[in-house]
Amino acid sequence: MELYQLRTFAAIAEEGHLTRAAERLHLSQPAVSGQIKALENEFEVRLFERRPTGMQLTAAGRDLLAHATKVLAAAEALKKAARGLKGEITGTLRIGTVSDPHTNRIGELLNCTLQRFPGLELELHHEMSGIALENVRERKLDATFYFGDDPGPGFAALPLRVCVYRVTAPAEWADRVRAADWSEIASLPWVMTPDLSTHNRLVTKLLGDHHVDPPQHRVEADDERVIIDLVRSGVGVSLMREEDARESESAGEIVIWDKARLTTTLWFVTLAERQDDPLIKALLELVRESWQGETAPAPKAAIAESREATSPA
């Protein structure tokens, strides 16, 4: 049994098709077929059933794929450790980004990477915060930026900055919003992100802390810039980061409801068990460098602060 045979096995299982797996591996189809046949002979089990739509794992194939995946991951970790011992940092990491590049300081991070570790490639994937965290847990991402509470056991989390959110509404709603109480605000149309997102959880927590049910009338959006545009356009109420809210209010585009102020934290998160991976260690070093002078201790949980209507924040 050779590692290249296990890679072929995993590729066919993932692609579900012999030809596509051969193209992905830059091998001929007969070579791929031969490697699988050799594995089946060695294991003395059938790994795949040929179907009109492609290759389907047998029950034995599914069981052995789990073991093969662990072997391949261990082999890759060994290679990375060897590179780290001789000071060579090369490879690709998949990074989740949230909000906008400026908030994540993506430019600074990429510049630091090019200067310090030119052999390290960062592959950026824009996601909603909650989904990005789940993708790190499932190893679909190597690390991610994340808004919310400390993600807890199993994760290594570096707090980057405390962010303030405000409840905002279209400028033409100013009279009805400024005099509104918590129930009246919740009864207005809201622009919300999907349930798994941190933004959605912040709204639910903010209203729940004041014994108010989540908004029933909502429009869904999955991007902060889209949310800002929808509030400006008169669609509904939403949370907005304070710097964006102040700018839009100064331009006469929105109004800030001054009874609430919500703080949360931007983190950089990876799996705790991967902290000794040379690539991850290099990445965390780069994040600290790109945020040098900016990082600060973070609260354990989002904090909602009530304010009197006459007291601007």
C-alpha positions in Angstrom: 0.0 0.0 0.0 1.4 3.4 -1.0 0.3 6.9 -0.1 -0.4 7.7 -3.8 -2.8 4.8 -4.0 -4.7 6.2 -0.9 -4.8 9.7 -2.5 -6.3 8.1 -5.6 -8.8 6.2 -3.5 -9.8 9.5 -1.7 -10.0 11.4 -5.0 -12.4 8.9 -6.6 -14.6 8.8 -3.5 -14.8 12.6 -3.5 -15.4 13.0 -7.2 -17.6 10.0 -7.6 -16.3 9.5 -11.1 -13.2 7.8 -12.4 -12.5 10.2 -15.3 -12.8 13.3 -13.1 -10.5 11.8 -10.5 -7.9 11.0 -13.1 -8.1 14.6 -14.4 -7.7 16.0 -10.9 -4.7 13.7 -10.2 -3.2 14.4 -13.7 -3.1 10.6 -14.4 -4.5 8.4 -17.1 -7.7 6.6 -16.4 -6.1 3.1 -16.8 -3.4 4.2 -14.2 -6.2 5.2 -11.7 -8.1 2.0 -12.3 -4.9 0.0 -11.8 -4.2 1.7 -8.4 -7.7 1.0 -7.2 -7.4 -2.6 -8.4 -4.1 -3.0 -6.5 -5.6 -1.6 -3.3 -8.6 -4.0 -3.6 -6.3 -6.9 -4.1 -4.2 -5.9 -1.1 -7.3 -5.2 1.2 -9.2 -8.2 -0.3 -12.4 -6.2 -0.5 -14.2 -4.2 -3.2 -14.0 -0.5 -2.6 -16.3 0.8 -5.4 -19.4 -0.3 -7.3 -19.5 0.9 -10.9 -22.8 2.7 -11.7 -24.1 4.4 -14.8 -23.6 7.7 -13.0 -20.1 7.0 -11.7 -18.3 5.2 -8.9 -20.1 4.5 -5.6 -18.4 3.4 -2.4 -19.2 0.0 -1.1 -19.9 -0.4 2.7 -16.3 -1.6 3.1 -15.1 1.3 1.0 -16.8 3.8 3.3 -15.2 2.3 6.4 -11.7 2.2 4.8 -12.0 5.7 3.5 -12.3 7.1 7.0 -9.0 5.3 7.9 -7.4 6.4 4.6 -8.3 10.1 5.3 -6.6 9.9 8.7 -3.5 8.4 7.2 -3.3 11.1 4.5 -3.8 13.8 7.1 -1.1 12.4 9.3 1.3 12.2 6.3 0.6 15.8 5.4 1.2 16.9 9.0 4.5 15.0 9.0 5.6 16.9 5.9 4.6 20.2 7.4 6.5 19.4 10.6 9.6 18.5 8.6 9.4 21.8 6.7 9.0 23.7 9.9 12.2 22.0 11.3 14.3 23.4 8.5 12.5 26.8 8.6 10.6 26.4 5.4 7.0 27.5 5.5 5.2 26.6 2.3 1.7 25.6 1.6 -1.9 26.9 1.3 -4.3 27.8 4.1 -8.0 28.5 3.7 -9.0 31.6 5.6 -12.6 32.7 6.3 -13.3 36.4 6.1 -16.3 38.2 7.5 -17.7 41.8 7.1 -15.3 43.7 4.8 -11.6 43.6 4.1 -10.9 46.8 6.0 -12.4 45.4 9.2 -10.4 42.2 8.9 -7.2 44.1 8.0 -6.8 41.7 5.0 -4.4 44.0 3.2 -2.1 44.2 6.1 -2.3 40.4 6.6 -1.4 39.7 3.0 1.4 42.1 3.0 2.9 40.6 6.1 2.6 37.1 4.5 4.4 38.1 1.3 7.2 39.7 3.3 7.7 37.0 6.0 6.6 33.8 4.3 6.5 34.1 0.5 5.9 30.4 0.2 2.7 30.6 2.2 -0.5 31.1 0.2 -3.7 32.4 1.9 -6.9 31.3 0.1 -9.7 33.7 1.2 -13.3 32.6 1.5 -16.0 35.2 2.5 -18.6 33.7 4.8 -21.2 34.6 7.4 -19.5 34.5 10.8 -21.4 31.6 12.3 -21.0 29.5 9.1 -17.3 30.3 9.0 -16.8 29.0 12.5 -18.6 25.7 11.7 -16.4 25.4 8.6 -13.3 25.6 10.8 -14.8 23.0 13.1 -15.4 20.7 10.1 -11.9 21.5 8.7 -13.4 23.0 5.6 -11.4 26.2 6.6 -8.1 26.3 8.4 -8.9 29.5 10.3 -11.4 32.3 10.2 -12.2 35.8 11.4 -15.3 35.6 13.7 -17.7 38.0 15.4 -19.3 36.8 18.7 -18.6 35.3 22.1 -15.4 33.3 22.8 -16.0 30.2 20.7 -15.0 28.1 23.6 -13.2 24.7 24.1 -11.7 23.1 21.0 -10.8 26.5 19.5 -7.7 28.7 19.8 -9.1 32.2 19.6 -7.2 35.5 19.3 -9.3 38.6 20.3 -8.6 41.4 17.8 -11.0 44.2 18.6 -14.2 45.1 20.4 -16.9 46.2 17.9 -20.0 48.4 18.7 -23.3 47.9 17.0 -26.3 50.2 17.0 -29.9 49.8 16.0 -30.6 51.9 12.9 -33.6 52.8 10.8 -34.3 54.7 7.6 -34.0 58.5 8.0 -37.7 59.0 7.1 -38.7 56.8 10.1 -37.0 59.2 12.5 -40.1 60.5 14.3 -41.6 57.0 14.9 -38.2 55.4 15.9 -36.9 58.1 18.3 -40.1 57.7 20.5 -40.3 53.9 20.2 -39.9 51.5 23.1 -38.4 48.0 22.7 -41.7 46.3 21.7 -42.4 49.0 19.1 -38.9 48.6 17.6 -39.3 44.9 17.4 -42.6 45.2 15.6 -41.1 47.2 12.8 -39.8 45.5 9.6 -36.2 44.3 10.1 -33.4 43.4 7.8 -31.9 40.2 9.2 -29.2 37.7 8.3 -29.8 33.9 8.3 -30.3 32.1 11.6 -26.8 30.7 11.8 -25.1 34.0 11.5 -23.7 36.0 14.5 -25.6 39.1 13.3 -28.9 37.3 13.7 -27.9 36.0 17.2 -27.0 39.5 18.3 -30.4 40.8 17.3 -32.1 37.9 19.1 -30.0 38.4 22.3 -30.5 42.2 22.3 -34.3 41.9 22.1 -34.4 38.8 24.4 -32.5 40.6 27.1 -35.5 43.1 27.1 -38.1 40.3 27.0 -39.1 41.0 23.5 -39.6 38.4 20.8 -37.5 38.4 17.6 -39.0 40.5 14.7 -41.8 38.8 12.8 -41.5 41.0 9.7 -38.1 40.6 8.2 -36.1 40.8 5.0 -33.1 38.5 4.8 -29.6 39.6 3.6 -26.3 37.9 4.1 -23.8 40.8 3.6 -23.2 43.9 5.8 -23.0 46.3 2.9 -26.3 45.0 1.5 -27.9 45.5 4.9 -26.6 49.1 5.1 -28.1 49.8 1.6 -31.4 48.3 2.5 -31.7 50.4 5.7 -30.8 53.5 3.7 -33.4 52.6 1.1 -36.2 52.5 3.7 -36.7 48.7 3.8 -36.3 48.2 7.6 -34.5 48.4 10.9 -31.2 46.6 11.4 -28.0 46.4 13.4 -25.1 48.4 12.0 -21.5 48.8 13.1 -21.3 52.2 14.9 -18.7 53.7 12.5 -21.0 52.9 9.5 -24.0 54.1 11.4 -22.5 57.5 12.4 -21.3 58.1 8.8 -24.7 57.3 7.3 -26.5 59.4 10.0 -24.3 62.3 9.3 -25.2 62.0 5.6 -28.9 62.1 6.5 -29.5 58.5 5.3 -30.4 56.7 8.5 -31.3 57.4 12.1 -29.8 55.7 15.2 -32.2 54.5 17.9 -30.4 55.8 21.0 -31.8 53.4 23.6 -29.4 50.5 22.8 -25.7 49.9 22.2 -24.4 46.4 21.6 -20.7 45.3 21.9 -19.2 42.1 20.5 -15.7 40.9 19.6 -13.9 40.2 16.4 -11.7 37.1 16.8 -9.3 35.1 14.7 -10.0 31.4 15.3 -8.5 28.1 14.5 -8.8 24.6 16.0 -6.8 24.3 19.3 -5.4 20.9 18.3 -3.8 22.6 15.2 -1.8 25.2 17.1 1.5 23.2 16.7 1.1 22.9 12.9 3.9 25.0 11.5 1.6 26.6 8.9 -0.9 27.5 11.6 1.8 28.8 13.9 3.1 31.0 11.1 -0.4 32.3 10.4 -1.2 33.2 14.0 2.2 35.0 14.1 1.2 36.9 10.9 -2.2 37.9 12.3 -0.6 39.2 15.5 1.9 41.2 13.5 -0.8 42.7 11.1 -2.9 43.7 14.2 0.1 44.9 16.2 -0.9 47.6 18.6 -4.6 47.0 17.9 -5.5 43.8 19.7 -7.0 44.1 23.2 -8.6 41.8 25.8 -12.1 40.9 24.7 -15.3 40.4 26.7 -16.5 36.8 27.1 -19.9 37.6 25.8 -21.8 40.2 23.8 -23.1 43.0 26.1 -26.3 45.0 25.5 -26.5 48.3 27.2 -29.8 50.2 27.6 -29.7 53.9 27.3 -32.2 56.7 28.0 -33.8 58.2 24.9 -32.3 61.6 25.8 -28.8 60.3 26.3 -26.9 59.9 23.0 -24.1 57.2 22.9 
